Amino acid sequence: MEPDQELVDFATRLFGYARAGQTAELVAYVDAGVPADLHNENGDTLLMLAAYHGHADTVQALLDRGADPGRPNDKGQSPMAGAVFKKNHDVVRALFEAGADPHAGRPSAADTARMFGDTTALEIFGEA
């Protein structure tokens, strides 16, 4: 059974809002009932995409609406590790303060920070 094309287009638009940091547009749909942990075919959640692309406001808005800060994608990557990789420290801080474990995932956010010498991320984790 193939998914309805309108539904696919709608989900694609939502993931685009997360990638682009279009917070108001995205949270309007989440507030109307779209799951905060909606994920794509790779297991990437709205939060994962917003985090990886460095949109701290979008990340915080999704966290405020119940998005799981530590939910990994299908490859075992966490939103926090993606934010550390991109050196998005505002995002890293928001995820950490929301309870994301810097040692979860593969590679973990802490391992990624050590690998790239990101002392700011390690300081956020209390490991510098």
N, CA, C and O atoms as CSV, one atom per row, in Angstrom:
chain,resi,resn,atom,element,x,y,z
A,1,MET,N,N,0.824,-1.175,0.000
A,1,MET,CA,C,0.000,0.000,0.000
A,1,MET,C,C,0.875,1.247,0.000
A,1,MET,O,O,1.735,1.403,0.866
A,2,GLU,N,N,0.665,2.110,-0.941
A,2,GLU,CA,C,1.458,3.335,-1.050
A,2,GLU,C,C,0.812,4.453,-0.249
A,2,GLU,O,O,-0.413,4.550,-0.178
A,3,PRO,N,N,1.646,5.303,0.358
A,3,PRO,CA,C,1.078,6.409,1.129
A,3,PRO,C,C,0.399,7.422,0.202
A,3,PRO,O,O,0.764,7.571,-0.964
A,4,ASP,N,N,-0.573,8.091,0.746
A,4,ASP,CA,C,-1.294,9.137,0.039
A,4,ASP,C,C,-0.320,10.273,-0.312
A,4,ASP,O,O,0.405,10.759,0.556
A,5,GLN,N,N,-0.304,10.690,-1.573
A,5,GLN,CA,C,0.647,11.715,-2.016
A,5,GLN,C,C,0.450,13.041,-1.282
A,5,GLN,O,O,1.422,13.742,-1.000
A,6,GLU,N,N,-0.782,13.383,-0.977
A,6,GLU,CA,C,-1.026,14.627,-0.227
A,6,GLU,C,C,-0.385,14.563,1.154
A,6,GLU,O,O,0.171,15.551,1.635
A,7,LEU,N,N,-0.466,13.404,1.785
A,7,LEU,CA,C,0.139,13.222,3.098
A,7,LEU,C,C,1.663,13.307,3.006
A,7,LEU,O,O,2.308,13.921,3.856
A,8,VAL,N,N,2.226,12.695,1.981
A,8,VAL,CA,C,3.677,12.753,1.764
A,8,VAL,C,C,4.107,14.205,1.548
A,8,VAL,O,O,5.106,14.647,2.117
A,9,ASP,N,N,3.365,14.939,0.737
A,9,ASP,CA,C,3.697,16.342,0.476
A,9,ASP,C,C,3.605,17.178,1.750
A,9,ASP,O,O,4.438,18.051,1.991
A,10,PHE,N,N,2.589,16.904,2.560
A,10,PHE,CA,C,2.414,17.618,3.823
A,10,PHE,C,C,3.596,17.357,4.749
A,10,PHE,O,O,4.166,18.297,5.302
A,11,ALA,N,N,3.971,16.095,4.924
A,11,ALA,CA,C,5.102,15.750,5.792
A,11,ALA,C,C,6.394,16.369,5.273
A,11,ALA,O,O,7.207,16.865,6.053
A,12,THR,N,N,6.581,16.339,3.955
A,12,THR,CA,C,7.770,16.937,3.356
A,12,THR,C,C,7.844,18.429,3.685
A,12,THR,O,O,8.918,18.956,3.972
A,13,ARG,N,N,6.703,19.096,3.640
A,13,ARG,CA,C,6.657,20.522,3.972
A,13,ARG,C,C,7.051,20.737,5.437
A,13,ARG,O,O,7.803,21.662,5.746
A,14,LEU,N,N,6.546,19.886,6.340
A,14,LEU,CA,C,6.887,20.027,7.754
A,14,LEU,C,C,8.384,19.830,7.995
A,14,LEU,O,O,9.002,20.588,8.742
A,15,PHE,N,N,8.958,18.815,7.365
A,15,PHE,CA,C,10.397,18.595,7.525
A,15,PHE,C,C,11.192,19.757,6.937
A,15,PHE,O,O,12.254,20.107,7.452
A,16,GLY,N,N,10.690,20.348,5.872
A,16,GLY,CA,C,11.322,21.544,5.298
A,16,GLY,C,C,11.290,22.711,6.275
A,16,GLY,O,O,12.270,23.446,6.397
A,17,TYR,N,N,10.163,22.887,6.977
A,17,TYR,CA,C,10.078,23.941,7.990
A,17,TYR,C,C,11.125,23.718,9.084
A,17,TYR,O,O,11.759,24.670,9.538
A,18,ALA,N,N,11.306,22.474,9.503
A,18,ALA,CA,C,12.302,22.174,10.539
A,18,ALA,C,C,13.711,22.489,10.041
A,18,ALA,O,O,14.500,23.108,10.754
A,19,ARG,N,N,14.024,22.065,8.825
A,19,ARG,CA,C,15.360,22.326,8.257
A,19,ARG,C,C,15.635,23.819,8.104
A,19,ARG,O,O,16.761,24.270,8.313
A,20,ALA,N,N,14.615,24.577,7.743
A,20,ALA,CA,C,14.776,26.000,7.457
A,20,ALA,C,C,14.605,26.880,8.689
A,20,ALA,O,O,14.827,28.089,8.621
A,21,GLY,N,N,14.215,26.288,9.808
A,21,GLY,CA,C,14.006,27.077,11.014
A,21,GLY,C,C,12.761,27.952,10.947
A,21,GLY,O,O,12.722,29.031,11.538
A,22,GLN,N,N,11.765,27.496,10.242
A,22,GLN,CA,C,10.500,28.233,10.139
A,22,GLN,C,C,9.618,27.827,11.325
A,22,GLN,O,O,8.654,27.073,11.198
A,23,THR,N,N,10.001,28.365,12.469
A,23,THR,CA,C,9.406,27.953,13.739
A,23,THR,C,C,7.900,28.182,13.780
A,23,THR,O,O,7.150,27.266,14.117
A,24,ALA,N,N,7.450,29.370,13.448
A,24,ALA,CA,C,6.020,29.689,13.562
A,24,ALA,C,C,5.180,28.750,12.718
A,24,ALA,O,O,4.146,28.260,13.173
A,25,GLU,N,N,5.612,28.497,11.501
A,25,GLU,CA,C,4.865,27.620,10.611
A,25,GLU,C,C,4.816,26.197,11.165
A,25,GLU,O,O,3.768,25.552,11.160
A,26,LEU,N,N,5.979,25.716,11.646
A,26,LEU,CA,C,6.065,24.348,12.145
A,26,LEU,C,C,5.238,24.152,13.408
A,26,LEU,O,O,4.457,23.205,13.505
A,27,VAL,N,N,5.409,25.047,14.376
A,27,VAL,CA,C,4.711,24.836,15.643
A,27,VAL,C,C,3.209,25.046,15.514
A,27,VAL,O,O,2.450,24.527,16.333
A,28,ALA,N,N,2.768,25.778,14.529
A,28,ALA,CA,C,1.323,25.888,14.311
A,28,ALA,C,C,0.737,24.505,14.042
A,28,ALA,O,O,-0.344,24.178,14.530
A,29,TYR,N,N,1.449,23.702,13.268
A,29,TYR,CA,C,0.979,22.344,12.984
A,29,TYR,C,C,1.124,21.431,14.202
A,29,TYR,O,O,0.246,20.611,14.472
A,30,VAL,N,N,2.227,21.570,14.933
A,30,VAL,CA,C,2.401,20.753,16.138
A,30,VAL,C,C,1.315,21.117,17.151
A,30,VAL,O,O,0.729,20.235,17.777
A,31,ASP,N,N,1.053,22.391,17.307
A,31,ASP,CA,C,0.001,22.814,18.236
A,31,ASP,C,C,-1.374,22.305,17.801
A,31,ASP,O,O,-2.268,22.127,18.629
A,32,ALA,N,N,-1.537,22.074,16.495
A,32,ALA,CA,C,-2.813,21.575,15.977
A,32,ALA,C,C,-2.913,20.049,16.023
A,32,ALA,O,O,-3.950,19.483,15.678
A,33,GLY,N,N,-1.825,19.380,16.453
A,33,GLY,CA,C,-1.918,17.931,16.622
A,33,GLY,C,C,-0.872,17.083,15.929
A,33,GLY,O,O,-0.842,15.871,16.140
A,34,VAL,N,N,-0.010,17.670,15.108
A,34,VAL,CA,C,1.074,16.887,14.512
A,34,VAL,C,C,2.015,16.470,15.646
A,34,VAL,O,O,2.376,17.309,16.471
A,35,PRO,N,N,2.415,15.215,15.708
A,35,PRO,CA,C,3.308,14.775,16.789
A,35,PRO,C,C,4.641,15.536,16.779
A,35,PRO,O,O,5.258,15.714,15.729
A,36,ALA,N,N,5.067,15.976,17.950
A,36,ALA,CA,C,6.344,16.691,18.061
A,36,ALA,C,C,7.512,15.801,17.662
A,36,ALA,O,O,8.562,16.302,17.261
A,37,ASP,N,N,7.343,14.478,17.769
A,37,ASP,CA,C,8.397,13.535,17.398
A,37,ASP,C,C,8.163,12.899,16.034
A,37,ASP,O,O,8.649,11.798,15.772
A,38,LEU,N,N,7.426,13.579,15.168
A,38,LEU,CA,C,7.238,13.081,13.804
A,38,LEU,C,C,8.608,12.813,13.188
A,38,LEU,O,O,9.527,13.619,13.328
A,39,HIS,N,N,8.738,11.670,12.503
A,39,HIS,CA,C,10.031,11.340,11.896
A,39,HIS,C,C,9.837,10.900,10.451
A,39,HIS,O,O,8.757,10.473,10.041
A,40,ASN,N,N,10.923,11.021,9.698
A,40,ASN,CA,C,10.895,10.621,8.291
A,40,ASN,C,C,11.346,9.170,8.133
A,40,ASN,O,O,11.525,8.452,9.117
A,41,GLU,N,N,11.524,8.756,6.894
A,41,GLU,CA,C,11.876,7.370,6.592
A,41,GLU,C,C,13.249,6.959,7.124
A,41,GLU,O,O,13.566,5.770,7.162
A,42,ASN,N,N,14.069,7.937,7.537
A,42,ASN,CA,C,15.385,7.641,8.104
A,42,ASN,C,C,15.382,7.729,9.632
A,42,ASN,O,O,16.418,7.565,10.276
A,43,GLY,N,N,14.220,7.985,10.193
A,43,GLY,CA,C,14.129,8.134,11.637
A,43,GLY,C,C,14.511,9.515,12.131
A,43,GLY,O,O,14.570,9.746,13.339
A,44,ASP,N,N,14.774,10.443,11.209
A,44,ASP,CA,C,15.113,11.809,11.603
A,44,ASP,C,C,13.836,12.528,12.029
A,44,ASP,O,O,12.893,12.647,11.247
A,45,THR,N,N,13.812,13.008,13.273
A,45,THR,CA,C,12.656,13.741,13.771
A,45,THR,C,C,12.748,15.204,13.345
A,45,THR,O,O,13.776,15.668,12.852
A,46,LEU,N,N,11.647,15.907,13.548
A,46,LEU,CA,C,11.648,17.351,13.314
A,46,LEU,C,C,12.752,18.001,14.144
A,46,LEU,O,O,13.450,18.897,13.670
A,47,LEU,N,N,12.902,17.541,15.389
A,47,LEU,CA,C,13.928,18.075,16.278
A,47,LEU,C,C,15.327,17.803,15.738
A,47,LEU,O,O,16.185,18.685,15.767
A,48,MET,N,N,15.559,16.604,15.253
A,48,MET,CA,C,16.867,16.252,14.684
A,48,MET,C,C,17.224,17.210,13.546
A,48,MET,O,O,18.341,17.723,13.490
A,49,LEU,N,N,16.289,17.445,12.656
A,49,LEU,CA,C,16.560,18.304,11.508
A,49,LEU,C,C,16.786,19.749,11.929
A,49,LEU,O,O,17.688,20.411,11.415
A,50,ALA,N,N,15.979,20.243,12.854
A,50,ALA,CA,C,16.171,21.612,13.336
A,50,ALA,C,C,17.508,21.748,14.060
A,50,ALA,O,O,18.204,22.751,13.902
A,51,ALA,N,N,17.866,20.739,14.851
A,51,ALA,CA,C,19.125,20.773,15.595
A,51,ALA,C,C,20.326,20.752,14.654
A,51,ALA,O,O,21.252,21.549,14.805
A,52,TYR,N,N,20.311,19.856,13.703
A,52,TYR,CA,C,21.434,19.718,12.771
A,52,TYR,C,C,21.638,20.993,11.961
A,52,TYR,O,O,22.769,21.355,11.636
A,53,HIS,N,N,20.552,21.663,11.642
A,53,HIS,CA,C,20.642,22.875,10.828
A,53,HIS,C,C,20.790,24.148,11.659
A,53,HIS,O,O,20.784,25.252,11.115
A,54,GLY,N,N,20.924,23.991,12.987
A,54,GLY,CA,C,21.297,25.108,13.844
A,54,GLY,C,C,20.198,26.084,14.202
A,54,GLY,O,O,20.474,27.264,14.419
A,55,HIS,N,N,18.976,25.631,14.268
A,55,HIS,CA,C,17.861,26.522,14.559
A,55,HIS,C,C,17.438,26.381,16.023
A,55,HIS,O,O,16.513,25.636,16.349
A,56,ALA,N,N,18.129,27.106,16.889
A,56,ALA,CA,C,17.903,26.990,18.335
A,56,ALA,C,C,16.463,27.345,18.719
A,56,ALA,O,O,15.884,26.700,19.592
A,57,ASP,N,N,15.885,28.352,18.084
A,57,ASP,CA,C,14.505,28.734,18.419
A,57,ASP,C,C,13.535,27.609,18.076
A,57,ASP,O,O,12.615,27.320,18.842
A,58,THR,N,N,13.741,26.981,16.931
A,58,THR,CA,C,12.873,25.877,16.521
A,58,THR,C,C,13.067,24.687,17.455
A,58,THR,O,O,12.101,24.041,17.861
A,59,VAL,N,N,14.316,24.405,17.789
A,59,VAL,CA,C,14.612,23.317,18.725
A,59,VAL,C,C,13.886,23.555,20.045
A,59,VAL,O,O,13.224,22.655,20.562
A,60,GLN,N,N,14.006,24.754,20.587
A,60,GLN,CA,C,13.375,25.050,21.879
A,60,GLN,C,C,11.861,24.944,21.782
A,60,GLN,O,O,11.217,24.428,22.695
A,61,ALA,N,N,11.292,25.425,20.692
A,61,ALA,CA,C,9.836,25.351,20.523
A,61,ALA,C,C,9.368,23.900,20.475
A,61,ALA,O,O,8.336,23.562,21.054
A,62,LEU,N,N,10.118,23.043,19.790
A,62,LEU,CA,C,9.753,21.624,19.730
A,62,LEU,C,C,9.923,20.956,21.098
A,62,LEU,O,O,9.092,20.145,21.506
A,63,LEU,N,N,10.996,21.297,21.795
A,63,LEU,CA,C,11.200,20.752,23.139
A,63,LEU,C,C,10.059,21.178,24.060
A,63,LEU,O,O,9.566,20.380,24.857
A,64,ASP,N,N,9.645,22.436,23.948
A,64,ASP,CA,C,8.546,22.943,24.770
A,64,ASP,C,C,7.240,22.210,24.488
A,64,ASP,O,O,6.330,22.204,25.318
A,65,ARG,N,N,7.152,21.594,23.315
A,65,ARG,CA,C,5.943,20.877,22.921
A,65,ARG,C,C,6.092,19.363,23.056
A,65,ARG,O,O,5.286,18.599,22.525
A,66,GLY,N,N,7.129,18.941,23.771
A,66,GLY,CA,C,7.257,17.533,24.109
A,66,GLY,C,C,8.159,16.688,23.239
A,66,GLY,O,O,8.177,15.467,23.394
A,67,ALA,N,N,8.912,17.289,22.326
A,67,ALA,CA,C,9.836,16.499,21.515
A,67,ALA,C,C,10.886,15.855,22.415
A,67,ALA,O,O,11.359,16.471,23.370
A,68,ASP,N,N,11.241,14.627,22.109
A,68,ASP,CA,C,12.221,13.863,22.887
A,68,ASP,C,C,13.626,14.346,22.511
A,68,ASP,O,O,14.052,14.159,21.371
A,69,PRO,N,N,14.357,14.968,23.454
A,69,PRO,CA,C,15.670,15.527,23.122
A,69,PRO,C,C,16.734,14.494,22.814
A,69,PRO,O,O,17.775,14.830,22.248
A,70,GLY,N,N,16.491,13.231,23.178
A,70,GLY,CA,C,17.507,12.210,22.972
A,70,GLY,C,C,17.148,11.154,21.950
A,70,GLY,O,O,17.881,10.178,21.792
A,71,ARG,N,N,16.048,11.323,21.258
A,71,ARG,CA,C,15.613,10.278,20.329
A,71,ARG,C,C,16.578,10.178,19.147
A,71,ARG,O,O,16.756,11.144,18.404
A,72,PRO,N,N,17.202,9.006,18.974
A,72,PRO,CA,C,18.145,8.841,17.859
A,72,PRO,C,C,17.416,8.536,16.548
A,72,PRO,O,O,16.256,8.124,16.543
A,73,ASN,N,N,18.122,8.747,15.451
A,73,ASN,CA,C,17.572,8.331,14.153
A,73,ASN,C,C,17.902,6.851,13.937
A,73,ASN,O,O,18.426,6.191,14.834
A,74,ASP,N,N,17.596,6.347,12.767
A,74,ASP,CA,C,17.792,4.918,12.495
A,74,ASP,C,C,19.264,4.504,12.463
A,74,ASP,O,O,19.570,3.314,12.521
A,75,LYS,N,N,20.172,5.469,12.371
A,75,LYS,CA,C,21.610,5.170,12.393
A,75,LYS,C,C,22.186,5.284,13.801
A,75,LYS,O,O,23.387,5.106,14.003
A,76,GLY,N,N,21.326,5.581,14.772
A,76,GLY,CA,C,21.789,5.720,16.149
A,76,GLY,C,C,22.372,7.080,16.461
A,76,GLY,O,O,23.011,7.246,17.500
A,77,GLN,N,N,22.169,8.060,15.592
A,77,GLN,CA,C,22.699,9.409,15.797
A,77,GLN,C,C,21.679,10.231,16.586
A,77,GLN,O,O,20.475,10.157,16.339
A,78,SER,N,N,22.183,11.006,17.529
A,78,SER,CA,C,21.304,11.834,18.356
A,78,SER,C,C,21.262,13.265,17.823
A,78,SER,O,O,22.187,13.702,17.138
A,79,PRO,N,N,20.194,13.992,18.137
A,79,PRO,CA,C,20.146,15.410,17.753
A,79,PRO,C,C,21.335,16.186,18.314
A,79,PRO,O,O,21.876,17.066,17.645
A,80,MET,N,N,21.740,15.860,19.537
A,80,MET,CA,C,22.841,16.590,20.146
A,80,MET,C,C,24.162,16.343,19.411
A,80,MET,O,O,24.944,17.274,19.220
A,81,ALA,N,N,24.411,15.115,19.004
A,81,ALA,CA,C,25.650,14.826,18.270
A,81,ALA,C,C,25.684,15.603,16.957
A,81,ALA,O,O,26.736,16.101,16.556
A,82,GLY,N,N,24.537,15.709,16.286
A,82,GLY,CA,C,24.475,16.493,15.052
A,82,GLY,C,C,24.769,17.961,15.310
A,82,GLY,O,O,25.462,18.608,14.525
A,83,ALA,N,N,24.242,18.488,16.413
A,83,ALA,CA,C,24.487,19.887,16.755
A,83,ALA,C,C,25.951,20.120,17.123
A,83,ALA,O,O,26.524,21.151,16.772
A,84,VAL,N,N,26.556,19.161,17.829
A,84,VAL,CA,C,27.983,19.282,18.156
A,84,VAL,C,C,28.809,19.246,16.876
A,84,VAL,O,O,29.730,20.045,16.709
A,85,PHE,N,N,28.490,18.332,15.979
A,85,PHE,CA,C,29.223,18.227,14.714
A,85,PHE,C,C,29.201,19.557,13.959
A,85,PHE,O,O,30.204,19.954,13.366
A,86,LYS,N,N,28.071,20.234,13.982
A,86,LYS,CA,C,27.925,21.508,13.274
A,86,LYS,C,C,28.332,22.712,14.133
A,86,LYS,O,O,28.252,23.854,13.682
A,87,LYS,N,N,28.773,22.451,15.383
A,87,LYS,CA,C,29.185,23.494,16.336
A,87,LYS,C,C,28.076,24.512,16.581
A,87,LYS,O,O,28.317,25.718,16.623
A,88,ASN,N,N,26.870,24.006,16.741
A,88,ASN,CA,C,25.710,24.835,17.065
A,88,ASN,C,C,25.508,24.797,18.583
A,88,ASN,O,O,24.670,24.053,19.093
A,89,HIS,N,N,26.283,25.607,19.285
A,89,HIS,CA,C,26.324,25.522,20.742
A,89,HIS,C,C,25.028,25.948,21.422
A,89,HIS,O,O,24.702,25.429,22.489
A,90,ASP,N,N,24.284,26.876,20.836
A,90,ASP,CA,C,22.984,27.239,21.419
A,90,ASP,C,C,22.045,26.038,21.381
A,90,ASP,O,O,21.278,25.809,22.317
A,91,VAL,N,N,22.110,25.280,20.302
A,91,VAL,CA,C,21.293,24.075,20.172
A,91,VAL,C,C,21.772,23.010,21.153
A,91,VAL,O,O,20.963,22.366,21.821
A,92,VAL,N,N,23.082,22.829,21.238
A,92,VAL,CA,C,23.646,21.846,22.176
A,92,VAL,C,C,23.172,22.160,23.592
A,92,VAL,O,O,22.746,21.268,24.326
A,93,ARG,N,N,23.251,23.428,23.966
A,93,ARG,CA,C,22.844,23.836,25.313
A,93,ARG,C,C,21.355,23.563,25.543
A,93,ARG,O,O,20.977,23.047,26.594
A,94,ALA,N,N,20.520,23.902,24.579
A,94,ALA,CA,C,19.072,23.673,24.724
A,94,ALA,C,C,18.765,22.185,24.901
A,94,ALA,O,O,17.950,21.811,25.744
A,95,LEU,N,N,19.413,21.352,24.111
A,95,LEU,CA,C,19.185,19.909,24.208
A,95,LEU,C,C,19.687,19.360,25.544
A,95,LEU,O,O,19.019,18.547,26.183
A,96,PHE,N,N,20.859,19.812,25.952
A,96,PHE,CA,C,21.426,19.354,27.221
A,96,PHE,C,C,20.522,19.759,28.384
A,96,PHE,O,O,20.244,18.953,29.272
A,97,GLU,N,N,20.065,21.009,28.373
A,97,GLU,CA,C,19.195,21.492,29.442
A,97,GLU,C,C,17.845,20.775,29.443
A,97,GLU,O,O,17.172,20.713,30.472
A,98,ALA,N,N,17.453,20.237,28.292
A,98,ALA,CA,C,16.193,19.479,28.197
A,98,ALA,C,C,16.370,18.018,28.591
A,98,ALA,O,O,15.406,17.252,28.586
A,99,GLY,N,N,17.592,17.629,28.932
A,99,GLY,CA,C,17.825,16.276,29.414
A,99,GLY,C,C,18.484,15.317,28.441
A,99,GLY,O,O,18.596,14.127,28.738
A,100,ALA,N,N,18.927,15.803,27.284
A,100,ALA,CA,C,19.621,14.919,26.343
A,100,ALA,C,C,20.928,14.436,26.962
A,100,ALA,O,O,21.649,15.208,27.594
A,101,ASP,N,N,21.223,13.164,26.774
A,101,ASP,CA,C,22.430,12.537,27.323
A,101,ASP,C,C,23.574,12.713,26.325
A,101,ASP,O,O,23.490,12.197,25.210
A,102,PRO,N,N,24.632,13.422,26.692
A,102,PRO,CA,C,25.738,13.630,25.761
A,102,PRO,C,C,26.525,12.355,25.451
A,102,PRO,O,O,27.382,12.348,24.566
A,103,HIS,N,N,26.230,11.276,26.183
A,103,HIS,CA,C,26.941,10.015,25.956
A,103,HIS,C,C,26.103,8.995,25.182
A,103,HIS,O,O,26.549,7.871,24.953
A,104,ALA,N,N,24.898,9.383,24.782
A,104,ALA,CA,C,24.023,8.477,24.026
A,104,ALA,C,C,24.329,8.580,22.535
A,104,ALA,O,O,24.831,9.594,22.050
A,105,GLY,N,N,24.018,7.515,21.833
A,105,GLY,CA,C,24.177,7.507,20.375
A,105,GLY,C,C,25.563,7.085,19.944
A,105,GLY,O,O,26.475,6.908,20.751
A,106,ARG,N,N,25.682,6.931,18.627
A,106,ARG,CA,C,26.977,6.550,18.061
A,106,ARG,C,C,27.240,7.314,16.790
A,106,ARG,O,O,26.501,7.163,15.816
A,107,PRO,N,N,28.265,8.127,16.773
A,107,PRO,CA,C,29.062,8.477,17.954
A,107,PRO,C,C,28.258,9.393,18.867
A,107,PRO,O,O,27.331,10.070,18.422
A,108,SER,N,N,28.609,9.409,20.112
A,108,SER,CA,C,27.900,10.270,21.059
A,108,SER,C,C,28.312,11.725,20.843
A,108,SER,O,O,29.303,12.014,20.172
A,109,ALA,N,N,27.538,12.625,21.421
A,109,ALA,CA,C,27.874,14.051,21.328
A,109,ALA,C,C,29.211,14.324,22.021
A,109,ALA,O,O,30.021,15.107,21.527
A,110,ALA,N,N,29.435,13.680,23.159
A,110,ALA,CA,C,30.698,13.877,23.874
A,110,ALA,C,C,31.876,13.354,23.049
A,110,ALA,O,O,32.916,14.009,22.968
A,111,ASP,N,N,31.718,12.183,22.442
A,111,ASP,CA,C,32.783,11.638,21.586
A,111,ASP,C,C,33.033,12.558,20.389
A,111,ASP,O,O,34.180,12.787,20.005
A,112,THR,N,N,31.967,13.078,19.809
A,112,THR,CA,C,32.105,13.984,18.669
A,112,THR,C,C,32.838,15.255,19.089
A,112,THR,O,O,33.707,15.738,18.364
A,113,ALA,N,N,32.495,15.794,20.248
A,113,ALA,CA,C,33.166,16.994,20.744
A,113,ALA,C,C,34.651,16.737,20.958
A,113,ALA,O,O,35.486,17.565,20.594
A,114,ARG,N,N,34.984,15.585,21.550
A,114,ARG,CA,C,36.400,15.256,21.759
A,114,ARG,C,C,37.122,15.072,20.426
A,114,ARG,O,O,38.251,15.530,20.251
A,115,MET,N,N,36.455,14.397,19.492
A,115,MET,CA,C,37.069,14.136,18.188
A,115,MET,C,C,37.435,15.437,17.468
A,115,MET,O,O,38.476,15.523,16.816
A,116,PHE,N,N,36.568,16.451,17.593
A,116,PHE,CA,C,36.796,17.708,16.884
A,116,PHE,C,C,37.365,18.808,17.775
A,116,PHE,O,O,37.478,19.959,17.353
A,117,GLY,N,N,37.724,18.453,19.007
A,117,GLY,CA,C,38.320,19.437,19.909
A,117,GLY,C,C,37.369,20.565,20.278
A,117,GLY,O,O,37.797,21.705,20.456
A,118,ASP,N,N,36.096,20.257,20.392
A,118,ASP,CA,C,35.082,21.264,20.702
A,118,ASP,C,C,34.976,21.425,22.216
A,118,ASP,O,O,34.140,20.799,22.868
A,119,THR,N,N,35.845,22.280,22.758
A,119,THR,CA,C,35.874,22.475,24.203
A,119,THR,C,C,34.616,23.174,24.713
A,119,THR,O,O,34.228,22.975,25.865
A,120,THR,N,N,33.975,23.986,23.879
A,120,THR,CA,C,32.733,24.650,24.309
A,120,THR,C,C,31.654,23.619,24.594
A,120,THR,O,O,30.981,23.696,25.621
A,121,ALA,N,N,31.482,22.656,23.699
A,121,ALA,CA,C,30.490,21.599,23.928
A,121,ALA,C,C,30.849,20.805,25.178
A,121,ALA,O,O,29.973,20.498,25.987
A,122,LEU,N,N,32.113,20.472,25.344
A,122,LEU,CA,C,32.536,19.727,26.531
A,122,LEU,C,C,32.271,20.524,27.809
A,122,LEU,O,O,31.916,19.948,28.837
A,123,GLU,N,N,32.442,21.836,27.748
A,123,GLU,CA,C,32.124,22.685,28.903
A,123,GLU,C,C,30.631,22.628,29.205
A,123,GLU,O,O,30.238,22.562,30.370
A,124,ILE,N,N,29.801,22.651,28.176
A,124,ILE,CA,C,28.355,22.550,28.378
A,124,ILE,C,C,28.021,21.249,29.108
A,124,ILE,O,O,27.150,21.225,29.978
A,125,PHE,N,N,28.718,20.171,28.752
A,125,PHE,CA,C,28.482,18.862,29.364
A,125,PHE,C,C,29.144,18.736,30.742
A,125,PHE,O,O,28.951,17.736,31.433
A,126,GLY,N,N,29.929,19.755,31.142
A,126,GLY,CA,C,30.645,19.694,32.406
A,126,GLY,C,C,31.855,18.782,32.358
A,126,GLY,O,O,32.260,18.216,33.374
A,127,GLU,N,N,32.433,18.642,31.164
A,127,GLU,CA,C,33.537,17.696,30.968
A,127,GLU,C,C,34.830,18.359,30.496
A,127,GLU,O,O,35.761,17.672,30.077
A,128,ALA,N,N,34.890,19.666,30.561
A,128,ALA,CA,C,36.097,20.356,30.066
A,128,ALA,C,C,37.139,20.455,31.133
A,128,ALA,O,O,38.215,21.003,30.895
